[in-house]
Amino acid sequence: MPKVPPFVPKPAIEKLPLAVRKDIRDKYEADKEELETTISELLGTPFHVKINANEVWAYNPPDSNTSAGGVLKRYVEGFIDALKWYVEKFGDEGKAHFNEAVTQSELSVNVNELGEKAETISADVKDGVFRILFHHTKLGYNQSYLRDYLLKAIESVPRAGFSIVAKNSIEEHYNSEIEELTTTIAEYLALPDVVLDPNFEANYEALTAGKTDKDWHERFGKATFAYFSDGLKYQLERQGFKGDDMLQEGLAELVTTKTFQIRVVKKTKNNATIETVLENGTVYIQMTPDKWWYNASDAGSGLVDLL
């Protein structure tokens, strides 16, 4: 198979035809300030749209009668729709994350340098500028399909700590429910000050290093909660700890830290999918990165055998 030559961007049009310039003025530039104001209000910081129409319009087919101003405006409107969804879903944390990534507080529209391999529409952050990217033969296509690409572009910018998706999962699926579950498990064990330790920071680092995909980010909080709710709570019931003074006393003597922790490890004993171990007075429910959120109902299995 012959090698595909690298994509070479077209040169910008030196001077746009009068009709095109007028269309851009009337249908895009006339509304540009209002569009920028909307974006600025969503992000809580001054934001600017800087689109080089001469570069973008070089990709308009010669026989097309498409409105140049309409195309540029719809790209910005598509960005605003995606940004509204993003801010609604991720709130102030999302705004902060976006502003930290898009340091220039600027939006542009550019041809995708991947050429034929490019998607119809996508996005990235380059040199602090949020760029909407279009396939070189599909200018103006799929302009309202930016949600996933916006999130992916922001998440791709290196940042210390949790991704915004993982952090949102923790807030929605763990923090909102763990207090009630802790109370229930405390009752099962007659251990009012029991500690359920999600070990988020260490596990996030271990999963980041040990998994090639990022799908787990969206379920990070939910999976962690499931290890305690669908696993530990279920196993305590199944193994008879609820209401059994002898088992409760035996566990309290050994689990001196009163802590149950989720721990991602490089290797489990006998390559087990999930295992329960007791170390230095703490019960560890552990698994390897490739078995994350597998067999959650087995979390805490064999606990009675440790006593």
SETIDO-262622 format. One record per residue (C-alpha): residue number from 0; x, y, z. Coordinates in Angstrom, 3 decimals, always signed. Layout:
- pos|c1|c2|c3
- NUM|X|Y|Z $
...
//
This chain:
- pos|c1|c2|c3
- 0|+0.000|+0.000|+0.000 $
- 1|+1.484|+3.398|-0.982 $
- 2|+2.407|+5.706|+1.845 $
- 3|-0.036|+8.557|+2.394 $
- 4|+1.781|+11.876|+2.029 $
- 5|+1.727|+14.163|+5.078 $
- 6|-1.025|+16.729|+5.213 $
- 7|+0.011|+20.215|+4.126 $
- 8|-2.310|+23.045|+5.243 $
- 9|-3.532|+25.398|+2.551 $
- 10|-2.192|+28.927|+2.581 $
- 11|-4.549|+31.593|+3.884 $
- 12|-6.547|+33.509|+1.299 $
- 13|-4.705|+36.786|+0.800 $
- 14|-7.890|+38.808|+0.397 $
- 15|-11.403|+37.488|+0.787 $
- 16|-13.971|+38.495|-1.844 $
- 17|-16.094|+41.510|-0.923 $
- 18|-19.268|+39.427|-0.633 $
- 19|-17.565|+37.054|+1.789 $
- 20|-16.138|+39.885|+3.885 $
- 21|-19.574|+41.514|+4.078 $
- 22|-21.202|+38.227|+5.067 $
- 23|-18.632|+37.741|+7.845 $
- 24|-19.186|+41.301|+9.040 $
- 25|-22.978|+41.025|+9.075 $
- 26|-23.450|+37.471|+10.324 $
- 27|-20.445|+36.917|+12.577 $
- 28|-18.587|+40.044|+13.588 $
- 29|-21.829|+41.852|+14.423 $
- 30|-22.532|+39.233|+17.095 $
- 31|-18.972|+38.492|+18.151 $
- 32|-18.937|+40.733|+21.222 $
- 33|-22.162|+39.187|+22.500 $
- 34|-20.760|+35.698|+21.959 $
- 35|-17.582|+36.606|+23.846 $
- 36|-19.642|+38.046|+26.700 $
- 37|-21.606|+34.802|+26.998 $
- 38|-18.407|+32.762|+27.167 $
- 39|-16.827|+35.160|+29.670 $
- 40|-19.862|+34.929|+31.948 $
- 41|-19.842|+31.133|+31.797 $
- 42|-16.159|+30.962|+32.727 $
- 43|-16.032|+33.907|+35.118 $
- 44|-13.113|+35.483|+33.278 $
- 45|-12.679|+37.683|+30.164 $
- 46|-12.551|+35.470|+27.083 $
- 47|-11.900|+36.252|+23.426 $
- 48|-12.691|+34.609|+20.111 $
- 49|-9.932|+34.955|+17.531 $
- 50|-10.727|+33.211|+14.256 $
- 51|-8.599|+33.825|+11.180 $
- 52|-11.302|+33.838|+8.529 $
- 53|-8.756|+33.960|+5.696 $
- 54|-7.228|+30.681|+6.913 $
- 55|-10.530|+28.955|+7.631 $
- 56|-12.281|+29.985|+4.419 $
- 57|-9.469|+28.540|+2.318 $
- 58|-11.183|+25.171|+2.929 $
- 59|-14.569|+26.219|+1.593 $
- 60|-15.294|+24.327|-1.657 $
- 61|-15.173|+26.599|-4.708 $
- 62|-18.715|+25.711|-5.793 $
- 63|-20.218|+26.243|-2.312 $
- 64|-22.620|+29.079|-1.569 $
- 65|-22.348|+28.576|+2.201 $
- 66|-22.489|+31.684|+4.372 $
- 67|-18.998|+32.396|+5.680 $
- 68|-20.303|+34.423|+8.606 $
- 69|-22.835|+31.727|+9.429 $
- 70|-20.157|+29.025|+9.487 $
- 71|-17.900|+30.993|+11.832 $
- 72|-20.764|+31.921|+14.132 $
- 73|-22.047|+28.356|+14.339 $
- 74|-18.624|+27.114|+15.411 $
- 75|-18.677|+29.582|+18.296 $
- 76|-22.287|+28.731|+19.147 $
- 77|-21.387|+25.028|+19.168 $
- 78|-18.559|+25.812|+21.570 $
- 79|-20.931|+27.772|+23.817 $
- 80|-23.450|+24.913|+23.896 $
- 81|-20.684|+22.477|+24.859 $
- 82|-19.343|+24.886|+27.463 $
- 83|-22.793|+25.314|+29.045 $
- 84|-23.072|+21.538|+29.393 $
- 85|-19.558|+21.346|+30.837 $
- 86|-20.135|+24.088|+33.417 $
- 87|-23.507|+22.668|+34.413 $
- 88|-21.996|+19.215|+34.937 $
- 89|-18.722|+20.166|+36.614 $
- 90|-19.533|+23.511|+38.256 $
- 91|-16.880|+25.775|+39.736 $
- 92|-14.314|+22.962|+39.727 $
- 93|-14.860|+22.579|+36.016 $
- 94|-14.470|+26.304|+35.419 $
- 95|-11.209|+26.369|+37.352 $
- 96|-9.963|+23.329|+35.469 $
- 97|-10.857|+24.904|+32.109 $
- 98|-9.247|+28.235|+32.925 $
- 99|-6.081|+26.550|+34.161 $
- 100|-5.836|+24.659|+30.868 $
- 101|-6.830|+27.475|+28.501 $
- 102|-4.343|+29.988|+29.873 $
- 103|-4.793|+32.456|+27.002 $
- 104|-8.595|+32.593|+27.501 $
- 105|-8.967|+32.373|+23.755 $
- 106|-10.906|+30.342|+21.170 $
- 107|-9.828|+29.683|+17.602 $
- 108|-10.974|+27.507|+14.703 $
- 109|-8.307|+25.613|+12.772 $
- 110|-7.913|+22.853|+10.229 $
- 111|-6.917|+19.548|+11.792 $
- 112|-3.293|+18.794|+10.915 $
- 113|-4.024|+15.041|+10.885 $
- 114|-5.397|+15.406|+7.380 $
- 115|-7.377|+12.378|+6.193 $
- 116|-7.093|+10.766|+9.621 $
- 117|-8.832|+13.703|+11.281 $
- 118|-12.346|+13.476|+12.650 $
- 119|-15.064|+15.660|+11.187 $
- 120|-14.810|+17.906|+14.219 $
- 121|-12.678|+17.719|+17.338 $
- 122|-10.760|+20.014|+19.645 $
- 123|-7.530|+20.505|+21.520 $
- 124|-5.673|+23.024|+23.635 $
- 125|-2.479|+24.335|+22.083 $
- 126|-0.274|+27.024|+23.614 $
- 127|-3.081|+27.895|+26.023 $
- 128|-5.656|+28.412|+23.238 $
- 129|-8.774|+26.252|+22.869 $
- 130|-8.919|+25.179|+19.238 $
- 131|-11.932|+23.793|+17.393 $
- 132|-10.506|+21.521|+14.716 $
- 133|-12.241|+20.614|+11.470 $
- 134|-11.454|+18.019|+8.795 $
- 135|-10.047|+19.765|+5.746 $
- 136|-12.894|+18.536|+3.515 $
- 137|-15.691|+19.039|+6.053 $
- 138|-15.719|+22.698|+6.970 $
- 139|-18.962|+23.540|+8.770 $
- 140|-19.959|+19.923|+9.516 $
- 141|-21.112|+18.687|+12.962 $
- 142|-20.646|+22.080|+14.604 $
- 143|-22.943|+21.224|+17.519 $
- 144|-21.081|+17.998|+18.413 $
- 145|-18.372|+19.443|+20.634 $
- 146|-19.279|+18.230|+24.136 $
- 147|-17.090|+15.152|+24.338 $
- 148|-14.284|+16.840|+22.442 $
- 149|-14.291|+19.840|+24.764 $
- 150|-13.987|+17.617|+27.821 $
- 151|-11.303|+15.471|+26.204 $
- 152|-9.307|+18.554|+25.177 $
- 153|-9.361|+20.012|+28.683 $
- 154|-8.513|+16.696|+30.324 $
- 155|-5.560|+16.185|+27.990 $
- 156|-3.738|+19.192|+29.461 $
- 157|-1.352|+17.914|+32.193 $
- 158|-2.511|+18.870|+35.666 $
- 159|-1.640|+17.814|+39.184 $
- 160|-4.268|+15.855|+41.086 $
- 161|-7.461|+14.191|+39.908 $
- 162|-8.963|+14.635|+36.473 $
- 163|-12.198|+16.623|+36.512 $
- 164|-14.114|+13.484|+35.501 $
- 165|-12.643|+11.404|+38.332 $
- 166|-13.223|+14.197|+40.836 $
- 167|-16.831|+14.532|+39.733 $
- 168|-17.310|+10.786|+40.118 $
- 169|-16.000|+10.967|+43.676 $
- 170|-18.357|+13.810|+44.535 $
- 171|-21.441|+12.302|+42.915 $
- 172|-21.021|+8.612|+43.655 $
- 173|-18.911|+8.427|+46.802 $
- 174|-18.985|+11.511|+48.989 $
- 175|-22.741|+11.846|+48.729 $
- 176|-23.377|+8.316|+50.046 $
- 177|-20.474|+7.155|+52.170 $
- 178|-21.646|+8.626|+55.482 $
- 179|-24.806|+6.522|+55.571 $
- 180|-22.916|+3.387|+54.541 $
- 181|-20.264|+3.963|+57.218 $
- 182|-23.010|+4.172|+59.830 $
- 183|-24.481|+0.873|+58.638 $
- 184|-21.139|-0.953|+58.681 $
- 185|-20.370|+0.493|+62.119 $
- 186|-23.611|-1.059|+63.375 $
- 187|-22.789|-4.427|+61.792 $
- 188|-19.427|-4.468|+63.577 $
- 189|-20.468|-2.706|+66.793 $
- 190|-17.569|-0.388|+65.975 $
- 191|-18.915|+3.182|+66.031 $
- 192|-15.661|+4.783|+64.900 $
- 193|-14.933|+2.425|+62.005 $
- 194|-13.045|+4.047|+59.110 $
- 195|-13.721|+3.295|+55.458 $
- 196|-10.647|+4.587|+53.669 $
- 197|-11.076|+4.986|+49.874 $
- 198|-7.358|+5.701|+49.453 $
- 199|-8.241|+7.861|+46.467 $
- 200|-4.907|+9.575|+45.855 $
- 201|-2.738|+6.447|+45.901 $
- 202|-5.246|+4.402|+43.903 $
- 203|-5.594|+7.149|+41.302 $
- 204|-1.840|+7.155|+40.801 $
- 205|-1.712|+3.356|+40.623 $
- 206|-4.544|+3.145|+38.096 $
- 207|-3.064|+5.942|+36.000 $
- 208|+0.235|+4.079|+35.853 $
- 209|-1.298|+0.646|+35.361 $
- 210|-4.132|+1.192|+32.864 $
- 211|-3.884|+2.324|+29.265 $
- 212|-7.465|+3.574|+28.938 $
- 213|-9.142|+6.391|+30.858 $
- 214|-12.669|+4.979|+31.010 $
- 215|-12.184|+4.214|+34.704 $
- 216|-12.039|+7.937|+35.546 $
- 217|-15.786|+8.294|+35.017 $
- 218|-16.479|+5.417|+37.420 $
- 219|-13.690|+5.994|+39.928 $
- 220|-15.921|+7.118|+42.795 $
- 221|-18.685|+4.664|+41.939 $
- 222|-16.335|+1.684|+41.809 $
- 223|-14.711|+2.635|+45.112 $
- 224|-18.103|+2.959|+46.758 $
- 225|-19.161|-0.396|+45.304 $
- 226|-16.228|-2.151|+46.989 $
- 227|-17.618|-0.990|+50.329 $
- 228|-21.363|-1.224|+49.619 $
- 229|-21.764|-4.182|+47.266 $
- 230|-18.732|-5.923|+48.727 $
- 231|-17.777|-5.270|+52.351 $
- 232|-21.304|-4.630|+53.610 $
- 233|-22.614|-7.726|+51.812 $
- 234|-19.748|-9.884|+53.062 $
- 235|-20.227|-8.774|+56.677 $
- 236|-23.861|-9.860|+56.438 $
- 237|-22.986|-13.110|+54.687 $
- 238|-20.213|-14.042|+57.131 $
- 239|-22.445|-13.390|+60.128 $
- 240|-20.816|-10.340|+61.754 $
- 241|-24.114|-8.524|+62.162 $
- 242|-25.384|-9.255|+65.667 $
- 243|-22.638|-11.739|+66.573 $
- 244|-20.769|-10.471|+69.640 $
- 245|-17.995|-13.047|+69.352 $
- 246|-17.135|-12.208|+65.740 $
- 247|-17.366|-8.501|+66.435 $
- 248|-15.027|-8.796|+69.403 $
- 249|-12.552|-10.936|+67.464 $
- 250|-12.401|-8.431|+64.650 $
- 251|-12.005|-5.463|+66.998 $
- 252|-9.012|-7.157|+68.641 $
- 253|-7.201|-7.612|+65.335 $
- 254|-8.251|-4.493|+63.395 $
- 255|-6.649|-2.103|+65.841 $
- 256|-6.778|+0.854|+63.441 $
- 257|-10.503|+0.221|+62.895 $
- 258|-9.799|+0.846|+59.211 $
- 259|-10.844|-0.867|+56.002 $
- 260|-8.910|+0.440|+53.005 $
- 261|-9.196|-0.073|+49.256 $
- 262|-5.717|-0.619|+47.810 $
- 263|-4.566|-1.082|+44.211 $
- 264|-1.431|-3.225|+44.116 $
- 265|+0.916|-4.442|+41.419 $
- 266|+0.248|-8.089|+42.228 $
- 267|-2.113|-10.128|+44.395 $
- 268|-1.437|-13.501|+45.946 $
- 269|-2.050|-16.323|+43.481 $
- 270|-3.149|-13.666|+40.945 $
- 271|-6.474|-13.331|+42.734 $
- 272|-8.976|-10.887|+41.216 $
- 273|-9.614|-9.402|+44.641 $
- 274|-8.320|-10.314|+48.062 $
- 275|-8.707|-9.340|+51.704 $
- 276|-5.561|-9.059|+53.812 $
- 277|-4.778|-7.881|+57.322 $
- 278|-1.624|-5.853|+57.848 $
- 279|-0.595|-3.862|+60.920 $
- 280|-4.118|-3.721|+62.250 $
- 281|-5.718|-2.567|+58.980 $
- 282|-7.894|-4.602|+56.614 $
- 283|-6.920|-4.056|+52.985 $
- 284|-9.258|-4.912|+50.148 $
- 285|-6.910|-5.030|+47.209 $
- 286|-6.761|-5.668|+43.488 $
- 287|-4.501|-4.995|+40.520 $
- 288|-5.166|-2.192|+37.983 $
- 289|-6.322|-4.619|+35.287 $
- 290|-8.912|-6.083|+37.670 $
- 291|-10.262|-2.749|+38.920 $
- 292|-14.015|-3.031|+39.614 $
- 293|-14.082|-6.754|+38.938 $
- 294|-16.069|-8.924|+41.376 $
- 295|-16.823|-6.047|+43.752 $
- 296|-19.152|-8.284|+45.763 $
- 297|-16.101|-10.304|+46.853 $
- 298|-14.580|-7.317|+48.666 $
- 299|-14.143|-8.484|+52.250 $
- 300|-14.554|-12.174|+51.421 $
- 301|-12.610|-14.431|+53.791 $
- 302|-12.605|-11.805|+56.521 $
- 303|-13.834|-14.245|+59.131 $
- 304|-10.908|-16.537|+58.296 $
- 305|-8.450|-13.825|+59.341 $
- 306|-9.706|-13.777|+62.927 $
//
